[in-house]
Amino acid sequence: MPRPLDLIIKEKSEEVLEKLFNRRIILLKGEISKQAADNIIAMLTILAVRSNEKIDLIIDSGGGSVDETFRIVNCLGLLKPVIRGIVVGECSSMAIMILQACHKRYSCKLVKFHIHRFSISRSNMQNIIFERSLKEILDAEKEYVDFVSKRMGLSKKKLWALMDRGSLYIIDYSATEALKLGLIDRIIHFREKDFQII
């Protein structure tokens, strides 16, 4: 009896992730959840213990949990190996902070970045569980701004303005715009040798 296609795809995906891990490449894809954070922190720690060689963190995420993002950022700040954050698709919301926590920040050309205020409106509160008081959410947002603005080389006032603009008008930034803003260090050229990781 033939095996279900979804089972085959799942097994192949796990095989690919294992091969990437052995090459010191970690994938942050999709929502930043507790499970995702647990996996990423575990993989980062294992690779850091194995050797001081660089680690590539591939990012394609629209963001997620504030708490779990802070956990990943804390972990990145404790590791000795150079971490290269490489955006290959989307880098939005809390994923922006993870990128800024990397030693080196790179991006492919055809990607998008999105910065916005934390979602604390009543309408959004029906869909998002924060497990925090309103004061804690605002305090966390200030921590985000302090960290990200410093890494970007922007004033806090300028970053708050970008976040307000992103929340009001749902504005995405291209890789070129992200470079000008200070979100990344440089754009990776198509088929650039140093970044042919697979």
RAGINOR-V490174 format. One record per helix or strand. SS is the DSSP state (hx for helix, st for strand). FROM is the first residue (numbers start at 1). TO is the last residue. If there is no record, write none. Layout:
ss & from & to
SS & FROM & TO
SS & FROM & TO
This chain:
ss & from & to
hx & 5 & 22
st & 25 & 29
st & 32 & 32
hx & 34 & 50
st & 55 & 61
st & 64 & 64
hx & 66 & 76
st & 83 & 92
hx & 94 & 101
st & 104 & 107
st & 112 & 114
hx & 122 & 125
hx & 134 & 152
hx & 156 & 169
st & 173 & 173
hx & 175 & 181
st & 186 & 187
hx & 193 & 195
